Amino acid sequence: MKTLDPTQDPSLIDAVKPTGSPSTILLTDESPTLTWLVVLNGPRRGKLYRIKKSGLTIGRAEDNDIILEDETVSRHHARLLVESGIGRVQVYIQDLASVNGVFVNDERVVRKLLEDEDRITIGATIFAFKHL
């Protein structure tokens, strides 16, 4: 059985960390998951945002991962949280006490587990959640 050795393949250095077992690797917090958001409307229509293991934030402020230039969006509006699940990761969306709310499939939510093809509305922007 061949093991992954980041010292032999430089492309693995940032993506994996070896653990006690040579056949086990862990993804770093910045590693992508098999989940993403797709913008369905507006000037960014079709843009894909990969969701990292560390999650991501959405809002009007410049320090967010996804910046929405929309006055109906709070400076720090929502965040996506990634948790380990059985067989694959689980992604939750959480409203950060925004004034105008976060909607999943037209229902206002405070925190919700996302499923493939869910529609997320924040301000005037609609995202589709994709999960492999």
C-alpha atoms as an extended CHARMM CRD file, in Angstrom:
* protein
*
       132  EXT
         1         1  MET       CA              0.0000000000        0.0000000000        0.0000000000  PROA      1               0.0000000000
         2         2  LYS       CA              1.4030000000        3.3810000000       -1.0160000000  PROA      2               0.0000000000
         3         3  THR       CA              1.2050000000        6.1540000000        1.5970000000  PROA      3               0.0000000000
         4         4  LEU       CA              1.0040000000        9.8870000000        1.0100000000  PROA      4               0.0000000000
         5         5  ASP       CA              4.2220000000       11.6690000000        1.9220000000  PROA      5               0.0000000000
         6         6  PRO       CA              4.0960000000       15.4840000000        1.7120000000  PROA      6               0.0000000000
         7         7  THR       CA              7.9030000000       15.6280000000        1.7400000000  PROA      7               0.0000000000
         8         8  GLN       CA              7.9920000000       13.6320000000       -1.5150000000  PROA      8               0.0000000000
         9         9  ASP       CA              5.1950000000       15.5640000000       -3.2250000000  PROA      9               0.0000000000
        10        10  PRO       CA              5.2840000000       19.3470000000       -2.5510000000  PROA      10              0.0000000000
        11        11  SER       CA              1.6600000000       19.7600000000       -3.6940000000  PROA      11              0.0000000000
        12        12  LEU       CA              0.5240000000       17.8430000000       -0.5970000000  PROA      12              0.0000000000
        13        13  ILE       CA              2.2610000000       20.0510000000        1.9670000000  PROA      13              0.0000000000
        14        14  ASP       CA             -0.5390000000       22.6300000000        2.2910000000  PROA      14              0.0000000000
        15        15  ALA       CA             -3.4080000000       20.1830000000        1.7800000000  PROA      15              0.0000000000
        16        16  VAL       CA             -2.6220000000       17.4060000000        4.2510000000  PROA      16              0.0000000000
        17        17  LYS       CA             -0.9910000000       16.7300000000        7.5820000000  PROA      17              0.0000000000
        18        18  PRO       CA              0.2970000000       13.2410000000        8.3140000000  PROA      18              0.0000000000
        19        19  THR       CA             -0.9440000000       11.6530000000       11.5350000000  PROA      19              0.0000000000
        20        20  GLY       CA              0.2090000000        8.6500000000       13.5670000000  PROA      20              0.0000000000
        21        21  SER       CA             -0.9500000000        6.1770000000       10.9250000000  PROA      21              0.0000000000
        22        22  PRO       CA              0.8170000000        6.5250000000        7.5530000000  PROA      22              0.0000000000
        23        23  SER       CA             -2.4200000000        5.7920000000        5.6560000000  PROA      23              0.0000000000
        24        24  THR       CA             -4.4790000000        8.4600000000        7.4780000000  PROA      24              0.0000000000
        25        25  ILE       CA             -4.4670000000       12.1240000000        6.4910000000  PROA      25              0.0000000000
        26        26  LEU       CA             -6.3530000000       15.0980000000        7.8730000000  PROA      26              0.0000000000
        27        27  LEU       CA             -7.4500000000       18.1310000000        5.8960000000  PROA      27              0.0000000000
        28        28  THR       CA             -6.3830000000       21.5260000000        7.1750000000  PROA      28              0.0000000000
        29        29  ASP       CA             -8.9920000000       24.1200000000        8.1960000000  PROA      29              0.0000000000
        30        30  GLU       CA             -8.4710000000       25.8790000000        4.8650000000  PROA      30              0.0000000000
        31        31  SER       CA             -8.9990000000       22.7230000000        2.7840000000  PROA      31              0.0000000000
        32        32  PRO       CA            -12.1230000000       22.7580000000        0.6040000000  PROA      32              0.0000000000
        33        33  THR       CA            -15.0380000000       20.4490000000        1.2780000000  PROA      33              0.0000000000
        34        34  LEU       CA            -17.2530000000       18.9660000000       -1.4330000000  PROA      34              0.0000000000
        35        35  THR       CA            -19.7410000000       21.7850000000       -0.8530000000  PROA      35              0.0000000000
        36        36  TRP       CA            -20.2140000000       25.1960000000       -2.4100000000  PROA      36              0.0000000000
        37        37  LEU       CA            -22.6190000000       28.0700000000       -2.9750000000  PROA      37              0.0000000000
        38        38  VAL       CA            -23.7000000000       29.1200000000       -6.4670000000  PROA      38              0.0000000000
        39        39  VAL       CA            -25.0640000000       32.6380000000       -7.0320000000  PROA      39              0.0000000000
        40        40  LEU       CA            -28.3630000000       32.3840000000       -8.9180000000  PROA      40              0.0000000000
        41        41  ASN       CA            -29.1050000000       36.0720000000       -9.5750000000  PROA      41              0.0000000000
        42        42  GLY       CA            -27.5640000000       39.5180000000       -9.9220000000  PROA      42              0.0000000000
        43        43  PRO       CA            -24.1850000000       40.6230000000      -11.2640000000  PROA      43              0.0000000000
        44        44  ARG       CA            -22.3780000000       37.6030000000       -9.7500000000  PROA      44              0.0000000000
        45        45  ARG       CA            -24.7730000000       35.0720000000      -11.2760000000  PROA      45              0.0000000000
        46        46  GLY       CA            -23.0270000000       31.7330000000      -11.8300000000  PROA      46              0.0000000000
        47        47  LYS       CA            -20.1310000000       32.4590000000       -9.4400000000  PROA      47              0.0000000000
        48        48  LEU       CA            -19.1190000000       29.4990000000       -7.2840000000  PROA      48              0.0000000000
        49        49  TYR       CA            -17.9050000000       29.8340000000       -3.7070000000  PROA      49              0.0000000000
        50        50  ARG       CA            -16.1680000000       26.7240000000       -2.3370000000  PROA      50              0.0000000000
        51        51  ILE       CA            -16.9210000000       26.1710000000        1.3410000000  PROA      51              0.0000000000
        52        52  LYS       CA            -13.7700000000       25.4850000000        3.3300000000  PROA      52              0.0000000000
        53        53  LYS       CA            -13.6070000000       23.2530000000        6.3840000000  PROA      53              0.0000000000
        54        54  SER       CA            -13.3170000000       26.4320000000        8.4580000000  PROA      54              0.0000000000
        55        55  GLY       CA            -16.6340000000       27.6800000000        6.9760000000  PROA      55              0.0000000000
        56        56  LEU       CA            -17.2600000000       31.1420000000        5.5680000000  PROA      56              0.0000000000
        57        57  THR       CA            -18.9850000000       34.4390000000        6.3330000000  PROA      57              0.0000000000
        58        58  ILE       CA            -21.4040000000       36.5370000000        4.2910000000  PROA      58              0.0000000000
        59        59  GLY       CA            -22.1130000000       40.2430000000        4.6840000000  PROA      59              0.0000000000
        60        60  ARG       CA            -21.5110000000       43.7890000000        3.5090000000  PROA      60              0.0000000000
        61        61  ALA       CA            -18.2090000000       44.3570000000        5.3890000000  PROA      61              0.0000000000
        62        62  GLU       CA            -14.8780000000       43.8580000000        3.6170000000  PROA      62              0.0000000000
        63        63  ASP       CA            -13.7220000000       41.1820000000        6.1020000000  PROA      63              0.0000000000
        64        64  ASN       CA            -16.3560000000       38.6420000000        4.9520000000  PROA      64              0.0000000000
        65        65  ASP       CA            -15.5740000000       35.7260000000        2.6350000000  PROA      65              0.0000000000
        66        66  ILE       CA            -18.5570000000       36.6710000000        0.4570000000  PROA      66              0.0000000000
        67        67  ILE       CA            -19.1650000000       40.4140000000        0.2460000000  PROA      67              0.0000000000
        68        68  LEU       CA            -22.6320000000       41.5120000000       -0.8420000000  PROA      68              0.0000000000
        69        69  GLU       CA            -22.9060000000       45.1800000000       -1.7990000000  PROA      69              0.0000000000
        70        70  ASP       CA            -26.5460000000       45.4940000000       -0.7990000000  PROA      70              0.0000000000
        71        71  GLU       CA            -27.9400000000       47.9360000000        1.7840000000  PROA      71              0.0000000000
        72        72  THR       CA            -30.4310000000       45.2910000000        2.9910000000  PROA      72              0.0000000000
        73        73  VAL       CA            -27.5220000000       43.0330000000        4.0180000000  PROA      73              0.0000000000
        74        74  SER       CA            -25.9570000000       43.5130000000        7.4550000000  PROA      74              0.0000000000
        75        75  ARG       CA            -22.2200000000       44.1020000000        7.7780000000  PROA      75              0.0000000000
        76        76  HSD       CA            -21.8860000000       40.5670000000        9.2030000000  PROA      76              0.0000000000
        77        77  HSD       CA            -25.0810000000       38.8640000000        8.1010000000  PROA      77              0.0000000000
        78        78  ALA       CA            -24.5610000000       35.0900000000        8.1810000000  PROA      78              0.0000000000
        79        79  ARG       CA            -21.9860000000       32.3410000000        8.4280000000  PROA      79              0.0000000000
        80        80  LEU       CA            -21.7110000000       28.7870000000        7.2220000000  PROA      80              0.0000000000
        81        81  LEU       CA            -20.4010000000       26.2750000000        9.7430000000  PROA      81              0.0000000000
        82        82  VAL       CA            -18.9170000000       22.9250000000        8.7450000000  PROA      82              0.0000000000
        83        83  GLU       CA            -19.1850000000       19.9690000000       11.1280000000  PROA      83              0.0000000000
        84        84  SER       CA            -18.0810000000       16.3790000000       10.7160000000  PROA      84              0.0000000000
        85        85  GLY       CA            -20.8810000000       14.0130000000        9.8480000000  PROA      85              0.0000000000
        86        86  ILE       CA            -21.1630000000       10.3000000000        9.2410000000  PROA      86              0.0000000000
        87        87  GLY       CA            -19.6540000000        9.7390000000        5.8070000000  PROA      87              0.0000000000
        88        88  ARG       CA            -19.5830000000       13.4280000000        4.8300000000  PROA      88              0.0000000000
        89        89  VAL       CA            -19.5310000000       16.8940000000        6.3280000000  PROA      89              0.0000000000
        90        90  GLN       CA            -22.6430000000       18.7370000000        7.4250000000  PROA      90              0.0000000000
        91        91  VAL       CA            -23.0000000000       22.4350000000        6.6580000000  PROA      91              0.0000000000
        92        92  TYR       CA            -25.1780000000       24.7490000000        8.7400000000  PROA      92              0.0000000000
        93        93  ILE       CA            -26.1490000000       28.3260000000        7.9790000000  PROA      93              0.0000000000
        94        94  GLN       CA            -26.4900000000       30.6840000000       10.9260000000  PROA      94              0.0000000000
        95        95  ASP       CA            -28.0200000000       34.1450000000       10.9760000000  PROA      95              0.0000000000
        96        96  LEU       CA            -25.7410000000       36.5700000000       12.8420000000  PROA      96              0.0000000000
        97        97  ALA       CA            -28.6340000000       38.6130000000       14.3030000000  PROA      97              0.0000000000
        98        98  SER       CA            -29.1860000000       40.3890000000       10.9830000000  PROA      98              0.0000000000
        99        99  VAL       CA            -32.0380000000       42.8640000000       10.6380000000  PROA      99              0.0000000000
       100       100  ASN       CA            -33.5180000000       41.4020000000        7.4370000000  PROA      100             0.0000000000
       101       101  GLY       CA            -32.8620000000       37.7180000000        8.1230000000  PROA      101             0.0000000000
       102       102  VAL       CA            -31.6250000000       34.6170000000        6.3360000000  PROA      102             0.0000000000
       103       103  PHE       CA            -34.0810000000       32.5340000000        4.3390000000  PROA      103             0.0000000000
       104       104  VAL       CA            -33.7060000000       28.8960000000        3.3110000000  PROA      104             0.0000000000
       105       105  ASN       CA            -36.3030000000       27.7560000000        0.7900000000  PROA      105             0.0000000000
       106       106  ASP       CA            -38.3510000000       30.9010000000        1.5810000000  PROA      106             0.0000000000
       107       107  GLU       CA            -38.4290000000       30.1600000000        5.3430000000  PROA      107             0.0000000000
       108       108  ARG       CA            -36.6780000000       32.5150000000        7.7760000000  PROA      108             0.0000000000
       109       109  VAL       CA            -34.1040000000       30.6150000000        9.8410000000  PROA      109             0.0000000000
       110       110  VAL       CA            -31.7570000000       31.2760000000       12.7410000000  PROA      110             0.0000000000
       111       111  ARG       CA            -29.6890000000       28.1140000000       12.2060000000  PROA      111             0.0000000000
       112       112  LYS       CA            -30.3800000000       25.3190000000        9.7350000000  PROA      112             0.0000000000
       113       113  LEU       CA            -28.6740000000       22.2290000000        8.3750000000  PROA      113             0.0000000000
       114       114  LEU       CA            -28.3370000000       22.7040000000        4.6200000000  PROA      114             0.0000000000
       115       115  GLU       CA            -29.2270000000       20.0270000000        2.0930000000  PROA      115             0.0000000000
       116       116  ASP       CA            -28.2410000000       19.7620000000       -1.5540000000  PROA      116             0.0000000000
       117       117  GLU       CA            -30.2100000000       22.2070000000       -3.7580000000  PROA      117             0.0000000000
       118       118  ASP       CA            -31.4300000000       24.3760000000       -0.8470000000  PROA      118             0.0000000000
       119       119  ARG       CA            -32.0590000000       27.9900000000       -1.8760000000  PROA      119             0.0000000000
       120       120  ILE       CA            -30.5530000000       30.6030000000        0.4580000000  PROA      120             0.0000000000
       121       121  THR       CA            -31.7370000000       34.2110000000        0.2470000000  PROA      121             0.0000000000
       122       122  ILE       CA            -29.6920000000       37.0050000000        1.8210000000  PROA      122             0.0000000000
       123       123  GLY       CA            -30.8420000000       40.4800000000        0.8380000000  PROA      123             0.0000000000
       124       124  ALA       CA            -31.5090000000       40.4450000000       -2.9050000000  PROA      124             0.0000000000
       125       125  THR       CA            -29.0470000000       37.5900000000       -3.5300000000  PROA      125             0.0000000000
       126       126  ILE       CA            -30.1570000000       33.9830000000       -3.9390000000  PROA      126             0.0000000000
       127       127  PHE       CA            -27.6550000000       31.1440000000       -3.6080000000  PROA      127             0.0000000000
       128       128  ALA       CA            -28.0510000000       27.4440000000       -4.3590000000  PROA      128             0.0000000000
       129       129  PHE       CA            -26.2820000000       25.1410000000       -1.9110000000  PROA      129             0.0000000000
       130       130  LYS       CA            -24.5030000000       22.2260000000       -3.5870000000  PROA      130             0.0000000000
       131       131  HSD       CA            -23.2490000000       19.1410000000       -1.7450000000  PROA      131             0.0000000000
       132       132  LEU       CA            -21.6650000000       16.0810000000       -3.3190000000  PROA      132             0.0000000000
